[in-house]
Amino acid sequence: DNPYLGALFASMSVSFPAGERFFIRSVLHYLPRIDDPALREAVRGFVGQEGNHTKEHLAFNRFLDRIGVPAKAMEDFVEERLVELTKRASPELNLARTVALEHFTAILASAFLEHPEVLDRMTPEAAQLWGWHAIEEIEHRSVAFDVYAATVADEELRVRTMVVSTVLFVLVNTIRTAWILKRTGGLGDVRSAGRAAKTLFGRRGVFRGLGPVYRSFYRKDFHPSQHDVGPALDRAKARYLRHERTVEARA
């Protein structure tokens, strides 16, 4: 019900297909060097979930195309840049980027699950997609980090990459959101902009309180599992995974 929030979610969605494929390539490169059976199994689960995210966001992006959001053009641009980036960068740097961006997706996922009123404002189909995606991002949030710790283990590279990734993540999504708003005619809607700002940055906003969780990444003893989502994750699973549980019960 808000063009600014809609554009923000669209901006994130157009980057997911190429981004998820980049994550998969970066992690699978190191699979032959992993001896721990549990971690190898976790990688397989990670690849499966990210593959499903790619499939569903491709479908969602085609929906965006049909309602006037130029998703395909942005999607192709992200794909070209990430393929080029993969070729130019070292495997270590690509995995470090994956670790940094997985931290972003996990804390954003937890933030929206902790503020279910945002998903409540979506259509049921969109809420189902984003709720399910957020749950799985939290479920596999430690996999890329654990692969990095077991193979690369370069703390300076990890921290340095997060600094660069933070700047690029915020900058790219801000520009892309503004471009979507311009193309869809919502950029000049000042009232909607104010409501969106309150939802995201207000006293009880979605992004308020994320600072400590984000900064924890820079500690030497950091691990993604340290961020306790707890009740919010359980509520989301009960709401958005009901169909999956029903299918499993019938089977």
RAFENSUL-V695693 format. One record per run of one state. SS is the DSSP state (~ for helix, > for strand, _ for the rest). FROM is the first residue (numbers start at 0). TO is the last residue. If there is no record, write none. Layout:
BEGIN
SS:FROM:TO, SS:FROM:TO
END
This chain:
BEGIN
_:0:1, ~:2:27, _:28:29, ~:30:32, _:33:35, ~:36:65, _:66:69, ~:70:87, _:88:89, ~:90:112, _:113:114, ~:115:119, _:120:122, ~:123:138, _:139:141, ~:142:150, _:151:153, ~:154:183, _:184:188, ~:189:200, _:201:208, ~:209:217, _:218:222, ~:223:225, _:226:229, ~:230:239, _:240:240, ~:241:249, _:250:250
END
